[in-house]
């Protein structure tokens, strides 16, 4: 089983990941965190990094994984911070075709602007820029429309992140 959690900076992706791991300790989820793509000789390696992660998952069918940010980030943070997506739509869909062959749950963590701004301030975010939150949210929504995956929207914040019945039922289905 693989759970992929996408969403804007400060939308509780890591909190959700940790909560799922605590709720289902018997699944022994391995966490993979994706962040900045590596650039080698001027070539963005994001696509190859994602394929390498998928190969690891495919080669270890006995393990369960949670991926904290994945290929959507290349279509959001690439244009914002590197001026273009990290790779084209064809490669985006090749990644998704591989994901579809797995037992996956894809979660798009959505948080409102005020919630994100409060987290930026309280956690003293230094990398991402608070003034780009609207752009991030819009690009995640646009990328979700381009996606061919089944996406579970998870609205943040909730009083208890794991009282999302839809999410809990999905995880139990894969047991």
Secondary structure, DSSP 8 states (H G I E B T S, - for coil): -EEEEEESTTSSHHHHHHHHHHHTGGG--EEEE--S--EETTEE-HHHHHHHHHHHHHH-TT--EEEES-THHHHHHIIIIISS-SS-HHHHHHHHHHHHTS-EEEEEEEE-HHHHHHHHHHTT--SS-GGGHHHHHHHHHHHHHH--S-EEEEEE--SSTT--HHHHHHHHHT-
